[in-house]
Amino acid sequence: MDNDKKPIYLFVTNTLKDEPKKFYMAVLTVFLVNIFMYYMFNPTFGMISVVLTILSLTEIFFPFKYALYEKGIIVDRYFYKVKHEYSYYKKVLNDKNGIFLSPFRYDTRLESFRGILLRIPKDKKDEVIAFLKSKIEITEEKKAE
């Protein structure tokens, strides 16, 4: 995959800007978990619970960057990057939260662990789905030949 070229689509999602209600509910949850752990156990467990709760909610607290290139996709998830070529994926699904790319042709339990959910803005969603389906379907047709 050639990272030197400019991406065809580039999206940055930030829950604070896109869904402030969801962000503030997450902050309230972290606060309540911290208070509970602090008073029920001790301050050390309270601080550990804050760190673990924030790390489990990275999708809400940190911005993600999605870059779709001609040959593949790069998802920058603050702590790590996911890079895959389109040939890795077999299925494109329209989800209520975005676009889900699955590496399996049929439904399996592993889809949620191996697949990736792209939180694309609603105004660009149809355009990006058409682009991804064209890339993934072309790859699948070439493999069949």
HUGIRA-V612628 format. One record per residue. N is the residue number from 1. RES is the residue in three letters. OMEGA is omega as a letter, one per 40 degrees, with the letter a starting at -180 (* if undefined). D_LAST is the distance of its C-alpha to the last C-alpha in Angstrom with 2 decimals. Layout:
BEGIN
((N RES OMEGA D_LAST) (N RES OMEGA D_LAST))
END
This chain:
BEGIN
((1 MET a 22.59) (2 ASP a 25.19) (3 ASN a 28.30) (4 ASP a 30.40) (5 LYS i 29.00) (6 LYS a 30.45) (7 PRO i 28.60) (8 ILE i 27.32) (9 TYR i 29.02) (10 LEU a 31.85) (11 PHE i 33.75) (12 VAL i 36.71) (13 THR i 37.88) (14 ASN a 41.42) (15 THR i 42.86) (16 LEU i 46.38) (17 LYS a 45.51) (18 ASP a 42.96) (19 GLU a 44.63) (20 PRO i 48.14) (21 LYS i 49.22) (22 LYS i 46.51) (23 PHE a 47.48) (24 TYR i 51.17) (25 MET i 50.54) (26 ALA i 48.74) (27 VAL i 51.69) (28 LEU i 54.06) (29 THR i 52.12) (30 VAL i 52.28) (31 PHE a 55.97) (32 LEU i 56.77) (33 VAL i 54.96) (34 ASN i 56.87) (35 ILE i 60.19) (36 PHE a 59.62) (37 MET a 58.73) (38 TYR a 61.58) (39 TYR a 64.24) (40 MET a 63.00) (41 PHE i 62.40) (42 ASN a 63.27) (43 PRO i 62.32) (44 THR i 60.02) (45 PHE i 57.84) (46 GLY i 58.03) (47 MET i 56.57) (48 ILE a 53.87) (49 SER i 52.91) (50 VAL a 52.68) (51 VAL a 50.30) (52 LEU i 48.09) (53 THR i 48.09) (54 ILE i 47.12) (55 LEU i 44.34) (56 SER i 42.98) (57 LEU a 43.06) (58 THR i 41.49) (59 GLU a 39.27) (60 ILE a 42.53) (61 PHE a 44.71) (62 PHE i 42.45) (63 PRO i 40.29) (64 PHE i 36.52) (65 LYS i 34.48) (66 TYR i 30.88) (67 ALA i 29.10) (68 LEU a 25.68) (69 TYR i 24.24) (70 GLU a 21.32) (71 LYS a 19.31) (72 GLY a 21.03) (73 ILE i 24.12) (74 ILE i 27.53) (75 VAL i 30.06) (76 ASP a 33.55) (77 ARG i 35.53) (78 TYR a 38.87) (79 PHE a 39.02) (80 TYR i 35.44) (81 LYS i 32.17) (82 VAL i 28.71) (83 LYS i 25.89) (84 HIS i 22.20) (85 GLU a 19.08) (86 TYR i 17.14) (87 SER i 14.28) (88 TYR a 17.07) (89 TYR a 17.51) (90 LYS a 15.73) (91 LYS i 18.35) (92 VAL a 20.93) (93 LEU i 24.20) (94 ASN a 27.26) (95 ASP i 30.26) (96 LYS i 33.95) (97 ASN a 34.34) (98 GLY a 31.31) (99 ILE a 27.52) (100 PHE i 26.09) (101 LEU a 22.83) (102 SER i 21.69) (103 PRO a 19.50) (104 PHE i 19.13) (105 ARG a 17.16) (106 TYR a 20.31) (107 ASP i 23.97) (108 THR i 25.60) (109 ARG a 28.88) (110 LEU a 27.34) (111 GLU a 25.87) (112 SER i 29.15) (113 PHE a 29.37) (114 ARG a 25.92) (115 GLY a 25.16) (116 ILE i 27.00) (117 LEU i 29.12) (118 LEU i 29.46) (119 ARG a 32.84) (120 ILE i 32.21) (121 PRO a 35.16) (122 LYS a 35.15) (123 ASP i 35.48) (124 LYS a 32.18) (125 LYS a 30.26) (126 ASP i 28.52) (127 GLU a 27.49) (128 VAL i 26.07) (129 ILE i 24.21) (130 ALA i 22.53) (131 PHE a 21.67) (132 LEU i 20.30) (133 LYS i 18.23) (134 SER i 16.68) (135 LYS a 15.94) (136 ILE i 14.67) (137 GLU i 12.60) (138 ILE i 10.93) (139 THR a 10.29) (140 GLU i 8.94) (141 GLU i 6.50) (142 LYS i 5.35) (143 LYS a 5.50) (144 ALA a 3.80) (145 GLU * 0.00))
END
